[in-house]
Amino acid sequence: MNRRLAGELAAEFLGTLVLMLFGNGVVAMVVLFGSGTPGEVVHGGWTNITLAWGLGVTLGIYVAGRISGAHLNPAVTLALAAFRSFPWRKVLPYSAAQTAGAFVAASLVFWNYLPAFRRADPLLERTAGIFTTFPAFPGWPSAGLLDQVLGTALLLALIFAITDERNQPVGGNLAPVLIGLVVVAIGMSFGGLHGYAINPARDFGPRLFTVLAGFRNNGLTDGTLVFWIPIAGPLAGGLIGALVYDQGIRRFLPQGREYAVEEERKRREAVRS
């Protein structure tokens, strides 16, 4: 059991590491290499950011999926424990491994782009947003909180829909691609108010790195204390999204013998057509 858990935690660590290398890396590309021209779009701007985050999610799932299920997100782990019989004793270890993977990824991205940081922000006063999220309206924290709840509710509801064998199961190992596209869509539609963290590990791990690296605007030790929003919002939103899917869709889907009969009916119809 200990060996199996160690493998699962290693998979969660490495899957989240891959996800965050692409995610933090693309934001660094967009933020650090602009010329300062008003209205300038640097290296694809927001479009590239949303696409790379989605691809990072897809690739991270392919890395870890066979061993751990590739949660890569404490909100996913919590929802699976609450609604899919994932062992509660593994929730904290999984979350810790995910957060550690995100922390290490942030440190590697910073190391890789260190010359660009020294040129663009030598005092590390304004670029912590490459690694972690901040509210667009600091005086209105409820706006960012609602944004995180809604975005993560969408994420979990759609993950549950895509992976539900009783609904319309995805063939050909394409579920990671579709989940990545869900993240792209959330970023394009709900990314403005709080950076669409929708993942406590994705936000808090890199935020811890910014504190240790000496970033002054880190949201944890700079007096703003915005760090809790992308933790509490996604955890609550994930539970809400999972509940809505299960109560609104899953409980009406066929199961057991009824499911087998329905699948056989569909197979025969497909053969006849």
N, C-alpha and C positions, 0 to 999 in steps of 0.2 A: 504493500500500500504506500509506504514512504517513497519507494522508487517511482511508483506511478505518479504520485503527486509531484515529485521533483520534476519529472518529465513534463507534466502539465504546466507547472509554473515556469519552466524554461521556455516552453512554447508560447505562453502568454507574454513573457518578457520579450522574446525575439519577435513575435508578431507585432506587438505594440511598438517595438523599436523600429521595425520596417515602416509601419504606418507613420510614425512621427518623423523619421528621417525625410520622407517625401513631403509631409505636411509642413514642418518647420523650414525645410529646405526651400520650398517654393515661395514661402512668405519672405524669406531672406532674399531670394532672387528679385522679388518685386520691390521690396522696401529699400534695399541697400544700394541699388544701382541706378537710381533715377538722377536726373540732372537738375531737378528742382523746377522745371518748367511747369507753369500752371496747366492743369488738365492733361498732363503727360500720362501716357499708359506705358508702364515699364514691364517688359517681358510678359505681355499678355494680361497684366493687371488681375482684376478680380476673377475673370474667366479662368485664367491659368491656375489661380489659387483653388477655386472650387474643383476643377478637374483633377489637379494633383492630389488634393485631399481624398477625393473619391477613389483614385487609382491606388493611393496608399492603403486605404481600407481594404480594397480588393486583394492587393498583394499580401498584406498582413494576414488576411484570412486564409489565403492559400498556404502561407508558411505554417500557420499554427493549427489549421482546422482539423486535421486528422488526429492530433494528439489531445488537444484541450477543448476543441469546439470553437476556438478562436473568438472568445468574447471580446477581448481587447478593450474593454470598457466596463468599469464597475456598475454602470447603470444596466448594462446587458446582464452581467452576472447576478445582480440583485433581482432583476425581473425573472430570470430563469429559475432562481431559487424560490421565488414566490409563486410562480405559475407553471413551472415545468420540472419540478422535483430535483433540481440541481441541489447537491448537498450544501446545507447552510454552513457546515464547518469549513467549506472551501471558499466562501465568499471573501473573507478578509485576506487569505493568502493570495487568491487570484488578483484582488484589487491592489495589493502591495506589489505583486510582480508587474502588473500593468503600469503602475505609477513609476516603478523603477525603470522599466523600459523607456517610458516617455522622458524621464530625467536624463538617462544616458544619451538618448537621441538628441535632446537639446544641447547637451555638452558637445557632442560630435559636430553638430551643425555650427555651433559657435566657434569651435576650433577650426573647422573648414573655412569659415568666412571671416576669420579674425582680421585679416588685412582690410576687408571691406567695412567691418565694424569700426576699426580705428580711423578710417577715413570719414565715414558718415556720422559717427557718434562716438568720438573718442572718450567722452566722459560717461558714456552709457546712461544718458539721461532720458532718452525718448524712444528706444528701440526694443524694449521688453515685449512689445506687442508682436514681435516676430515669433515669440515662443508661447505666449499666453494671451488671454483675452481680457478686454477692458470694456466698460459700458460706453456706448455712444452718448448717453445722457447721464452723467455721474450723479446729478441731483435727483434722478428718478430711478432708483434701483428696482422698483417693481416692474418697470418696463423690461429690463434685462432679464429679470427672473421669469416673467411670463414667457419671454422669447425662448429661454432655455427649457422651460417646462413643455411648451408647445413643440419645439423642434425635436426634443428627445421622445416625446409621446409619438410623434410621427415615425421616428426612427424605429422604436420598438414595435409599434403596431405593424409596420411594414416588414421588419425582420421576422416577426411571428407569421405574417401572411406568406412570405416567400419560403419559409422553411417548414410550413405546416404540411405534413404528408397527407392530411385529410382534405386539404383545399385543392390547389392546383400545383403540385410539386414541380420544381424546376428540374429539368433533365440536363444531362451532360455536364454536371459539376459547374453550372453557371450561377448558382446562388451567390457566390462572392462578387461576381460582376454586377448583379442586380442590386446587392446591398451597397456596393460602391456607388452605383448610380443614384440610389436613395440619398446618400450623403452629398453627392453633387447637387441634387435637386434642393435639399434642405439649405445648403450653402447659398445657392442662387436665390432662394425665396425667403430665407429667414436668417441671413448672415449679418445684417447691418447693426442690430441693436446691441449684441454682445459677442460678436465674432463666432457664433455657432459652435461653441465648444462641444456641446451635447455629449460630453464624456469627461467625468471628473479627473481621471488619470491623465488624459490628454492635456488638461489645463494645469492641474496641481503639480504634477511632476516637473514640467518645465518652469513653473512659477518658483518652485523651490530652487531650481538651478539659477534663475535670475537673481534670487536673493544671495546665494553663495558667490555668484560671479560679480556681484557689486552693481547690478542695475539699480538705478535709483527709483524708477517708476515701476515697481514690481507688484503693487496691489496687495502686498502682505505686510511689509515693514515700513511702507512709506506713508502710513496714516490713512490711506483711502479704504483699506479693508474690503476690497471688492472680491476677494478670493472665494468667498463662500457662495456667491451666486452660481458660478458654473460647477459647483459641487452639489448644492441642495437642489437646484433646478433640474438637472438631469436625473438625479436619483428619483425625485418625485415624478417627473415627466415620464420616465421609463415605466414606472409602475402603472401610471394612468394609461399610457398607450397599450401596455400588455393587457390590462383589465378591459379596456374598450374592445380590443380585438377578440378576446376570449368570450366576452358577454355579447358582443354585437355580431360576431361571425362564427367563431369556432363551435359554440354550443348548438348551432343549427346545422353543422356539417355531419354527414353520416359517419358512424363509427362501428367498430366490431363487424358483425355479420352484415349489417346494413351497408357498411362501407364496402365490404367484399362484393356484395350483390351489385352495388352501384358501379364499382369498377368493372365488373364483368359486363354489365349493360353497356358501358361506354366502349369497352373493347370490341364487343360485337357490332356496335354501330359503326365503329371505325373500320372494321373489316368489310362491312356491307358497302360503305361509301368508297 
